[in-house]
Amino acid sequence: MDLLGHHFGEQLISRFGPVNWPPRSCDITHLDFFLWGYVKAKVYVDKPATIEALEANIERNIREILVTILERVIEIWHERIDRLKAS
């Protein structure tokens, strides 16, 4: 976080950043939550020391996500919406 805070300053979006952002947004889908968690778990494994290394890790890991995984996430999201509609 120090690296990001140093580079982005007041523009950093984080729960503990300079702006008090809510922990959730009603506009965020399960795909968003999946993507953040999945990529974050992989991106920080080697603890990138520079913004360039962090960007490279993010790009590489997003490219490596299998289409079948994304399709399953969307399928589960639709199932949850259907359950909400039925209740």
C-alpha positions in Angstrom: 0.0 0.0 0.0 2.9 2.4 0.7 4.1 1.9 -2.9 0.6 2.7 -4.3 0.1 5.6 -1.9 3.4 7.1 -2.8 2.7 6.8 -6.6 -1.0 7.7 -6.7 -1.4 9.9 -3.6 -4.9 11.3 -3.1 -6.1 9.3 -6.2 -5.7 6.0 -4.4 -9.0 4.1 -3.9 -8.8 1.9 -0.8 -10.7 1.2 2.3 -8.0 2.9 4.3 -7.0 5.6 1.8 -7.5 9.3 1.9 -11.2 9.0 0.8 -13.6 7.1 2.9 -15.0 4.7 0.3 -17.8 2.3 1.3 -16.7 -1.4 1.5 -19.3 -2.4 -1.1 -21.2 -0.9 -4.0 -24.6 -2.1 -5.2 -23.2 -1.7 -8.8 -20.6 -4.4 -8.2 -21.3 -7.8 -9.6 -20.0 -11.2 -8.6 -17.7 -11.1 -11.6 -16.2 -7.9 -10.1 -15.7 -9.6 -6.7 -14.3 -12.7 -8.3 -11.9 -10.8 -10.5 -10.6 -8.7 -7.7 -10.0 -11.6 -5.3 -8.7 -14.0 -8.0 -6.2 -11.5 -9.5 -5.1 -10.0 -6.2 -4.3 -13.5 -4.8 -2.0 -14.1 -7.8 -0.6 -10.6 -8.4 1.0 -10.1 -5.0 2.6 -13.6 -4.7 6.0 -12.3 -5.8 5.6 -8.9 -4.0 6.2 -6.5 -7.0 8.5 -3.7 -6.0 7.6 -1.2 -8.7 4.4 0.0 -10.4 5.6 -1.4 -13.6 6.1 -4.9 -12.1 2.6 -4.6 -10.5 1.0 -3.6 -13.8 2.8 -6.5 -15.6 1.6 -9.0 -13.0 -2.0 -7.7 -13.3 -2.0 -7.8 -17.1 -0.4 -11.3 -17.2 -2.8 -12.8 -14.6 -5.9 -11.3 -16.2 -4.8 -12.7 -19.6 -4.4 -16.2 -18.0 -8.0 -16.4 -16.7 -9.7 -19.2 -18.5 -13.0 -18.3 -20.4 -14.6 -21.4 -18.7 -13.9 -19.9 -15.3 -15.5 -16.6 -16.3 -18.5 -18.4 -17.8 -19.0 -20.3 -14.5 -18.9 -17.1 -12.5 -21.5 -15.5 -14.7 -23.6 -18.7 -14.5 -23.5 -18.6 -10.7 -24.4 -14.9 -10.8 -27.5 -15.6 -12.9 -28.5 -18.4 -10.6 -28.4 -16.0 -7.6 -30.4 -13.4 -9.5 -33.0 -16.0 -10.3 -33.2 -17.0 -6.6 -33.7 -13.4 -5.7 -36.5 -13.0 -8.2 -38.2 -16.1 -6.9 -38.2 -15.0 -3.3 
